[in-house]
Amino acid sequence: MISDPHWSERGLCRTGDPDDLFVEGAAQNRAKARCTGCPVHTECLAYALDSRIEFGVWGGMTERERRALLRRRPTVASWRRLLEAARAEQQSTPPVPAHEAISTQRVACSLSAR
């Protein structure tokens, strides 16, 4: 659940070098790949968006991607609540085969278009 205050303790990145998440250029793609399959991917992204964190890869998104999302959805008061609702909606639908599943980042981006 997103409202877990200890979500970061379960992040896949907790065992790696934190500096690997604060990189530029092509290295950002490697940093984003570390987020794939992370059990707290959504919590991390929501935290970064709600806290307006300006640097690093959080929740699979670079600072540039997060800024663009924030510009597209300036009226979102709580990304945590929005992503929590999107997760609940996604979980209430029938299971989707893995090859058809979309990432939380894509859900966040599609929500930004609404």
C-alpha positions as a Python dict, from the first residue, in 0.01 Angstrom:
ca = {
    (1, 'M'): (0, 0, 0),
    (2, 'I'): (126, 345, -88),
    (3, 'S'): (57, 496, 255),
    (4, 'D'): (322, 272, 417),
    (5, 'P'): (575, 517, 571),
    (6, 'H'): (851, 255, 552),
    (7, 'W'): (818, 180, 182),
    (8, 'S'): (1177, 280, 104),
    (9, 'E'): (1310, -6, 316),
    (10, 'R'): (1164, -247, 58),
    (11, 'G'): (1309, -73, -249),
    (12, 'L'): (1537, -267, -481),
    (13, 'C'): (1775, 29, -486),
    (14, 'R'): (1846, 13, -112),
    (15, 'T'): (2130, -233, -166),
    (16, 'G'): (2300, -45, -449),
    (17, 'D'): (2506, 270, -467),
    (18, 'P'): (2267, 567, -429),
    (19, 'D'): (2487, 773, -663),
    (20, 'D'): (2383, 540, -947),
    (21, 'L'): (2037, 699, -933),
    (22, 'F'): (2170, 1054, -970),
    (23, 'V'): (2328, 1038, -1313),
    (24, 'E'): (2291, 1210, -1649),
    (25, 'G'): (2247, 1108, -2010),
    (26, 'A'): (2236, 742, -2111),
    (27, 'A'): (2318, 633, -1756),
    (28, 'Q'): (1965, 742, -1662),
    (29, 'N'): (1825, 452, -1864),
    (30, 'R'): (2031, 210, -1657),
    (31, 'A'): (1909, 381, -1340),
    (32, 'K'): (1548, 357, -1457),
    (33, 'A'): (1595, -12, -1536),
    (34, 'R'): (1680, -71, -1169),
    (35, 'C'): (1323, 34, -1088),
    (36, 'T'): (1172, -238, -1306),
    (37, 'G'): (1011, -497, -1085),
    (38, 'C'): (1064, -297, -767),
    (39, 'P'): (784, -368, -518),
    (40, 'V'): (765, -1, -414),
    (41, 'H'): (793, 156, -759),
    (42, 'T'): (461, 338, -721),
    (43, 'E'): (534, 460, -369),
    (44, 'C'): (869, 595, -481),
    (45, 'L'): (721, 780, -777),
    (46, 'A'): (439, 926, -567),
    (47, 'Y'): (689, 1043, -303),
    (48, 'A'): (907, 1214, -564),
    (49, 'L'): (612, 1385, -730),
    (50, 'D'): (448, 1498, -406),
    (51, 'S'): (780, 1618, -265),
    (52, 'R'): (878, 1786, -593),
    (53, 'I'): (1218, 1615, -585),
    (54, 'E'): (1426, 1777, -855),
    (55, 'F'): (1714, 1536, -897),
    (56, 'G'): (1765, 1168, -965),
    (57, 'V'): (1561, 876, -1087),
    (58, 'W'): (1266, 800, -862),
    (59, 'G'): (995, 545, -935),
    (60, 'G'): (1139, 482, -1279),
    (61, 'M'): (1118, 843, -1394),
    (62, 'T'): (1393, 1097, -1449),
    (63, 'E'): (1369, 1450, -1319),
    (64, 'R'): (1281, 1569, -1670),
    (65, 'E'): (999, 1315, -1700),
    (66, 'R'): (862, 1409, -1358),
    (67, 'R'): (875, 1782, -1438),
    (68, 'A'): (683, 1719, -1761),
    (69, 'L'): (421, 1516, -1575),
    (70, 'L'): (384, 1788, -1311),
    (71, 'R'): (341, 2052, -1584),
    (72, 'R'): (73, 1842, -1757),
    (73, 'R'): (-120, 1789, -1433),
    (74, 'P'): (-71, 2104, -1222),
    (75, 'T'): (-396, 2055, -1031),
    (76, 'V'): (-306, 1719, -876),
    (77, 'A'): (-299, 1783, -502),
    (78, 'S'): (-175, 1437, -404),
    (79, 'W'): (5, 1204, -641),
    (80, 'R'): (-1, 942, -368),
    (81, 'R'): (-382, 941, -364),
    (82, 'L'): (-404, 953, -743),
    (83, 'L'): (-164, 663, -794),
    (84, 'E'): (-323, 469, -508),
    (85, 'A'): (-664, 506, -677),
    (86, 'A'): (-517, 403, -1012),
    (87, 'R'): (-358, 97, -851),
    (88, 'A'): (-687, 0, -684),
    (89, 'E'): (-872, 40, -1013),
    (90, 'Q'): (-612, -168, -1192),
    (91, 'Q'): (-629, -440, -925),
    (92, 'S'): (-1009, -455, -944),
    (93, 'T'): (-1002, -547, -1312),
    (94, 'P'): (-941, -904, -1433),
    (95, 'P'): (-574, -1006, -1447),
    (96, 'V'): (-386, -902, -1758),
    (97, 'P'): (-132, -1137, -1917),
    (98, 'A'): (223, -1021, -1841),
    (99, 'H'): (299, -941, -2205),
    (100, 'E'): (4, -698, -2207),
    (101, 'A'): (66, -534, -1869),
    (102, 'I'): (161, -169, -1848),
    (103, 'S'): (399, -12, -1602),
    (104, 'T'): (306, 231, -1326),
    (105, 'Q'): (496, 496, -1517),
    (106, 'R'): (269, 447, -1818),
    (107, 'V'): (-37, 461, -1590),
    (108, 'A'): (90, 789, -1445),
    (109, 'C'): (154, 926, -1794),
    (110, 'S'): (-188, 820, -1918),
    (111, 'L'): (-348, 979, -1611),
    (112, 'S'): (-168, 1300, -1696),
    (113, 'A'): (-351, 1315, -2028),
    (114, 'R'): (-692, 1325, -1856),
}
